[in-house]
Amino acid sequence: MSYDVYGVGNALVDIQAHVSDQVLAQLEYAKGIMTLVDDDTQQQVLGIIGDVDTHRCAGGSAANTIMGIADFGGKAAYCGKTANDEIGEFFLSDMREMGVAIDVTPTDEGQTGTCAVLITNDAQRTMLTYLGVSPSLSPDDIDEAEVKQAKYVYIEGYLFTGDSTRTAALHAMELAKANDVKVAFTVSDPFLIQYHKDEFWNLIEGPVDLLFCNLEEARALTGKHDAIDCAHEIHQHTENVALTLGADGSLLMHDGESILIEGTNVEAIDTTGAGDMYAAGILYGITNGLSWKQSGHLASHAAGRVVSQLGARLREPFTRDAIDELLSGV
């Protein structure tokens, strides 16, 4: 079977909940950022928010993107480590129900990772991540036979926080290059650049064919401020750039051309997964015959749709007819 995209990431189950600013203050976590926590802390947090409505789904940055590609009707595979527990079984079944191929053997020790996504009324999401067994993902879990069937391998930057996952990410890139498969990489979070800036630049100048980043990340990478200056600087070192600008849309760089993509005017309820869904739209588009401008248009509208609802997944998948209608005249 051939795939549009083979994704590699930290396999987590997202547990989303609306909370008040007072609850967030009680938990004493900074709003709008991701914090790594241990299992005891995660259980305490879930206990505190246990009386509010929660929603769970297979998550993690790359997993969100892979599920988004499936929502568009694309063909995708995923590589991430789960435990042999109820949460892990939920993760695998949730992915597979969408047609995503995932064949990594769960481990009998430890627990599947979770991410508590705390959403306040201003649509900010504060993420508390317990990685569980996800950092045990190793190069042995990367299946070359699966990689070679993909048009793109998609790697999340969060993998570079652990030695084993970092090695797995680099191995996936090596296998992609050895089999003429393109590599897409997302920076994932501005805090990663503080620790991995030089390595990320080596990847951008080396195996990466398409870089995803937001404006804050682009500024941290380049030291420049203006979005166009940032995009041009990165584009000097890699073939394609997708730079998101929040409500202002995004900027694509392809073949030396700047392609400005409009934002969508929506009321944001939850910004969880906006960047992941945007990446899904781009990757689906460029692997399914759309132009870069069309892909950006689709990605922008999909990201707008996902922030207008709770959670990182689309409530209703895009049909091919809906995609054709959206892109009519683009």
C-alpha positions in Angstrom: 0.0 0.0 0.0 1.3 3.5 -0.8 1.0 6.5 1.6 0.8 10.2 1.1 2.6 10.7 4.4 4.3 8.6 7.0 4.4 10.4 10.3 6.6 9.9 13.3 5.9 11.4 16.7 5.1 11.1 20.4 2.0 9.0 20.7 -0.3 10.7 23.3 -4.0 10.6 24.1 -5.3 14.2 24.3 -7.7 14.9 27.2 -9.3 18.2 26.5 -11.3 20.2 29.1 -12.6 23.8 29.3 -11.4 25.4 32.6 -11.7 28.8 34.1 -8.8 31.2 34.6 -9.3 30.6 38.4 -8.7 26.8 38.0 -5.6 27.5 35.8 -4.3 29.9 38.5 -4.9 27.2 41.1 -2.8 24.8 39.1 -0.1 27.4 38.8 0.9 26.7 35.2 1.6 29.5 32.7 -1.2 30.0 30.3 -0.7 29.0 26.6 2.4 26.9 26.9 3.3 23.2 27.1 4.8 21.8 30.3 6.1 18.3 30.8 4.8 16.7 34.0 5.1 13.3 35.7 2.3 10.8 36.1 1.4 11.8 39.7 1.1 15.4 38.7 -1.0 14.5 35.6 -3.4 12.4 37.8 -3.7 15.3 40.3 -4.6 17.7 37.5 -7.1 15.3 36.0 -8.6 14.9 39.4 -9.0 18.6 39.8 -10.7 19.0 36.4 -12.6 15.7 36.7 -16.0 17.4 37.3 -16.0 19.2 34.0 -16.8 17.8 30.5 -13.7 16.2 28.9 -13.0 14.8 25.4 -10.2 12.5 24.5 -8.7 11.5 21.2 -5.5 10.1 19.8 -3.1 13.0 19.8 0.4 14.3 19.7 1.5 16.8 17.1 2.4 14.5 14.2 -0.6 12.2 15.1 -2.9 15.2 14.8 -1.5 16.0 11.3 -1.7 12.4 10.2 -5.4 12.2 11.3 -6.0 15.4 9.5 -4.7 14.0 6.3 -7.0 11.0 6.7 -9.9 13.5 7.3 -9.1 14.9 3.8 -9.3 11.5 2.3 -5.5 11.0 2.1 -3.6 7.8 2.8 -1.3 7.9 5.9 0.7 5.8 8.3 2.0 6.6 11.7 4.8 5.5 14.0 4.6 6.2 17.7 5.0 4.1 20.9 2.1 3.2 23.2 1.8 0.8 26.2 -0.3 -2.3 26.4 -3.0 -0.5 28.5 -6.5 0.8 28.0 -5.3 4.3 27.0 -2.9 2.7 24.4 -5.6 0.5 23.0 -7.8 3.6 22.6 -5.0 5.4 20.8 -4.5 2.6 18.3 -8.2 2.0 17.6 -8.9 5.7 17.2 -6.1 6.0 14.6 -7.1 2.8 12.8 -10.8 3.7 12.6 -9.7 6.6 10.4 -7.8 4.2 8.1 -4.3 5.2 9.4 -1.8 2.3 9.3 0.0 1.9 12.6 1.9 -1.3 13.4 4.4 -0.4 16.2 4.3 -3.1 18.8 3.1 -1.7 22.2 5.3 -2.2 25.2 4.2 -4.3 28.1 5.8 -2.0 30.6 4.8 1.6 31.6 1.8 3.7 30.6 0.7 5.4 27.4 1.4 9.1 27.4 -1.3 11.7 27.9 -1.7 15.4 27.3 -4.2 17.4 29.4 -5.3 20.3 27.2 -6.8 23.0 29.4 -8.8 25.5 27.3 -9.8 28.8 28.8 -12.5 31.2 27.6 -10.0 33.2 25.5 -9.3 30.1 23.4 -5.8 29.7 24.8 -4.7 26.1 25.5 -2.4 25.2 28.2 -0.9 21.7 27.8 0.4 19.4 30.5 2.1 16.5 28.9 3.0 13.2 30.5 5.1 11.4 27.9 4.6 7.9 29.4 6.3 5.3 27.2 6.4 7.5 24.1 10.1 8.4 24.7 10.9 4.7 24.2 10.3 5.0 20.5 13.5 3.8 18.9 15.1 3.4 15.4 14.0 -0.2 15.4 10.4 0.9 15.4 10.9 2.7 12.0 9.8 0.4 9.3 11.8 1.0 6.1 9.3 -0.9 4.0 6.6 1.6 5.2 8.8 4.6 4.7 9.6 3.8 1.1 5.9 3.6 0.3 5.4 7.2 1.3 5.7 10.4 -0.7 6.7 12.4 2.5 8.0 11.5 5.9 6.7 14.0 8.5 8.7 14.5 11.7 7.7 16.5 14.8 10.3 18.6 16.6 9.2 17.3 20.0 11.0 14.1 19.3 14.3 15.9 19.8 13.7 16.2 23.5 14.7 12.6 24.1 17.7 10.6 23.1 15.9 7.5 21.8 13.2 9.5 20.0 15.8 11.9 18.5 17.7 8.9 17.1 14.4 7.5 15.7 13.6 10.8 14.0 17.0 11.0 12.4 16.8 7.4 11.3 13.5 8.0 9.7 15.0 10.9 7.8 17.9 8.8 6.7 15.6 6.1 5.4 13.5 8.6 3.6 16.5 10.1 1.8 17.8 6.6 0.9 14.5 5.8 -0.7 13.9 9.2 -2.5 11.1 10.1 -0.1 10.8 13.8 0.8 11.1 15.0 4.4 8.8 17.5 6.1 9.7 18.8 9.6 7.8 20.9 12.1 9.7 22.9 14.7 6.8 22.2 17.0 7.5 24.7 19.8 9.6 27.9 20.2 11.2 26.5 23.4 12.8 23.7 21.4 14.9 26.3 19.5 16.6 27.4 22.7 18.1 23.9 23.0 18.3 22.6 19.5 18.8 25.7 17.2 22.1 24.5 15.7 20.8 21.0 15.1 17.5 22.2 13.6 19.5 24.4 11.2 21.6 21.4 10.2 18.4 19.6 9.4 17.0 22.6 7.4 20.2 22.8 5.4 20.3 19.0 5.0 17.5 16.4 4.7 14.4 18.7 5.2 12.5 19.5 2.0 9.6 21.3 3.7 9.8 23.2 7.0 6.7 24.1 9.0 7.0 26.9 11.7 5.1 29.7 13.1 6.3 33.3 13.3 7.7 33.1 16.8 9.7 30.0 15.8 10.9 31.6 12.6 12.0 34.7 14.5 13.9 32.5 17.0 15.6 30.6 14.2 16.6 33.5 12.1 17.0 36.4 14.5 14.9 38.5 12.1 11.5 40.1 12.9 9.5 40.6 9.7 7.7 37.5 8.5 8.8 37.9 4.9 12.4 38.4 6.0 12.2 35.3 8.1 10.7 33.2 5.4 13.2 34.3 2.8 16.1 33.5 5.1 14.9 30.0 5.8 14.1 29.5 2.1 17.7 30.1 1.3 18.5 26.9 3.0 15.6 24.6 2.3 13.3 24.0 -0.8 10.0 24.8 0.8 8.7 26.8 3.8 5.3 27.0 5.4 5.2 29.9 7.9 2.0 30.4 9.8 0.9 33.8 10.9 -2.1 33.1 13.1 -5.2 35.1 12.2 -3.2 36.8 9.4 -2.9 33.6 7.4 0.4 32.1 6.3 3.3 32.5 3.9 4.5 29.8 1.6 7.9 29.7 -0.1 8.3 27.5 -3.1 10.7 27.7 -6.0 11.8 31.1 -4.9 8.2 32.4 -5.0 6.4 33.9 -2.0 2.8 32.8 -1.8 0.7 34.7 0.7 -2.3 32.7 2.0 -5.3 34.5 3.5 -6.4 33.9 7.1 -10.0 32.9 7.9 -12.4 35.1 9.9 -13.7 32.8 12.6 -14.4 33.0 16.3 -11.7 31.0 18.0 -12.9 28.6 20.7 -9.8 26.4 21.0 -6.5 26.8 19.2 -5.4 23.3 19.9 -4.1 21.6 16.8 -4.4 24.6 14.5 -0.8 24.3 13.3 -1.1 20.5 13.0 -4.3 20.8 10.9 -2.6 23.4 8.7 0.3 21.0 8.1 -2.2 18.3 7.2 -3.8 20.6 4.6 -0.5 21.4 3.0 0.8 17.8 3.0 -2.5 16.4 1.7 -2.6 19.0 -1.1 0.9 18.7 -2.4 0.7 14.9 -2.4 -2.6 14.8 -4.1 -2.1 17.0 -7.1 -3.0 20.5 -5.7 -0.9 23.5 -6.4 1.0 25.1 -3.5 -1.5 28.0 -3.5 -4.5 25.6 -3.4 -2.8 23.6 -0.7 -2.3 26.7 1.4 -5.9 27.8 0.8 -7.2 24.4 2.0 -4.8 24.4 5.0 -5.9 27.8 6.1 -9.6 27.0 6.0 -9.1 23.7 7.7 -7.1 25.4 10.5 -9.8 28.0 10.8 -12.4 25.3 11.1 -10.6 23.4 13.8 -10.1 26.5 16.0 -13.8 27.2 15.9 -14.5 24.0 17.7 -13.2 22.0 20.7 -10.3 19.7 20.1 -7.7 19.2 17.4 -9.8 17.0 15.1 -12.4 18.1 12.6 -15.9 17.4 13.6 -16.8 16.6 9.9 -14.1 15.4 7.5 -13.7 17.3 4.2 -15.2 15.4 1.2 -13.6 15.6 -2.2 -16.6 17.6 -3.4 -16.2 20.0 -0.5 -12.5 20.4 -1.3 -13.2 21.0 -5.0 -15.9 23.6 -4.1 -13.5 25.4 -1.7 -10.7 25.5 -4.2 -12.9 26.6 -7.1 -11.2 29.6 -8.7 -8.1 29.3 -6.6 
